[in-house]
Amino acid sequence: MSYGVIEVYVAIYAESCGLPGAGIYFIFIALATIATRLIMGRKIDRCSESIMVNGGNFTIIVGILLLVFIHTTPAYLLSAILLGYSFGTLQPALQTMAMRPVPSERRGAAGSTFFVAFDLGIALGGYIAGVLVKYFNYDTMFLWMIVPCVASAISYRLFAYKSLTLKRKN
C-alpha cells in the first residue's frame, strides 16, 4: 500500500515542498531496486525471508519519515534509495513465501494470485491516501502510510514467521 502511495503522490508532494521533480526520485527508486535485486536475490535463497521482510518494512518507514520531515534534496534522494531497497527486498521475499508451500502444478495460479493481491494493495493504498489527503494534508497522509508497514511486520511475526519456523524444524 505504501509503495502505491509513493507512486501516485510523490510528484505533487515534491513540488509542494520545493524538491526536485519526481522523475529523479523514480530514477533513484529504480536504480536502488535493481541494485538490491542483483545483490540480495541470492541472499533470499540462502537465508530466512524474515531479514528481508523486517528490513524492507523498516526501510519503508525510514524512507517515509525522511520524505516528510527533511525537505532537502539529499534526504529526498536517500528516501528514494530506501524505498527502492525495500521494494527490491520485500516483493521477492513475499513472493518466495507465497510460492514455497504450493505444489509445482499450482505455482502459476499462486503467482497470479500473489500479483493480484500485490496490485490490489497498491490500488487500495492510493485510494486510502486520496481520502486522507482530502481531510488532512500530504504529510499526515504519508505518515499514515507507515501503519500498513507496521501491520505487515506484526502479521509476519504472528503468522508467517511461526509457520516457516515450524516447517523448517520438521
N, C-alpha and C positions, 0 to 999 in steps of 0.2 A: 504494500500500500504506500509506504513512504517513498519508494523509488518512483512510483507513478506520479506522486505529487511533485517531486522534483522535476520530472519530465514536463509537466504541464505548467507549473507556476514559477520556475526559477527565472525565466526570461523577464517576466513582469516584475518580479521581486528585485532582480539585479538592477533593472533600470530605475526603480523607485529608490534604491539605495545608492545610486551613482556608481555602480560597479560596472566592469566591462560587460559587453554583450554576452548573451548565453551561449553563443557559438563557441567561444573559447572554453567555457565551462564544460560543454558537452564533449569537446575535443579532449580535455583532461580526463573526464569520466571514461571515455572510450579507451584512451591510452592506458589508464590505470587498470581498466577491466581486462584488456588484452594482456598486459604485463602480468597481472595477477593470475590469469588462467594459464599462461605459459609456465609460470614459476610454481604455482600451487596445484596445478592439475594432477601431477603425480603424487603430491603430498596427500591429497584427499584419499587416494587409493591405499596409502601406507599407514595413515593414522585415522583416528576417530573423527567423524564429522563434527563432534562437539566443539573442537577447536575452531572449525570453520564457521559453524552456526553462531557460537558465542562471540567469536571475534568479529564476524560480519555484522551482527546486531549492535555490538559495541561501537564499531566504526561508523555505522549509520548515525547513531546517536551523537557521536562526537562531530561528525560532518554537519549535521543539522545545527548543533549548538554553535559551531564556527560560523555557519551561514547567517544565523540570526543575531549573534552577539558581537561579532567582529567584522565590521564593514570595511575591510581593506582588501586590496587585490590579492596579496599573498594568502590571506585566510580564506578568501573566496576560492582560489585555485586549490588550496590544500583541502578544502571541503569537497571539491570535485574529485580529487585523488582518493580521499577516504571513501566517498560514495562509490567510485569505480571499483576500489578494492573490495568493498562489501558486496557489491553485485557480483564481482568476479569470484568470490568465495561462496556466498550464500546460495546462489542459483544452482551451481553444480553439486554442492553438498546436499541440498534439499532434494534435488533430482536423484542423486545416488541413494538417498534414504528411501525415496518413493519407489525406486526400481528394485532394490535389494530383496524384498520379500516376495516379489512377483515371479511366478513361473515364466520361463523364457517365452512360451507361446502367448503370454498375455502382456508382454513388455510394450508392444505397440499401443495397446489400449491404455496401459498405465502411463506411458509417456504423454499421450494425448490428454489424458485426464489431468496430469500434473500441469501441463501448459495451459489448459483451460482455467484451472484454479489460479495459476500464476497471473494470467491475463485478467481474470476477474478481480484479483486483489489490486492490480494496477488501476483498473476502471473504478472500483469501489473507493480506492484512496482518492482519486481525482474528484469523485462525486462528493465525498465527505469533506474534502478540503474546500470545495466550492461553497458548501453550506457554511463551513466555519468562517470563511472569508466574508461571507455576506453579513455575519453577525459580529465578527471580531476584526482582526487585521491579519496581514500576512505573517508577522512574527508569531502571533498566537497560533495561527493555523499550522505553521511549520513545527512549533513546539508540540502541538497535539499529535503530530505525526511520529513523535517519539513513542507514544503509547503502543502502537502496533509492534514496534521493535521490542519493547519490554514484554508485551504479551507473547510474542514469538519466543523470546528467551525463556520465559516461565513455562509455556506449554511444552517447549522442547525438553526442559529439565523434568517436568512432571510426567510426560508421556513417552516421547521418542527416546530419550537417553536411557531410561529404565528398560524399555523394550529392547534396545540394541545391546545393552549390557547383559541382559538375560540370555539373549540369543548367542552372544559370543562365549558365555560360560558353558553353554550346552554343547 
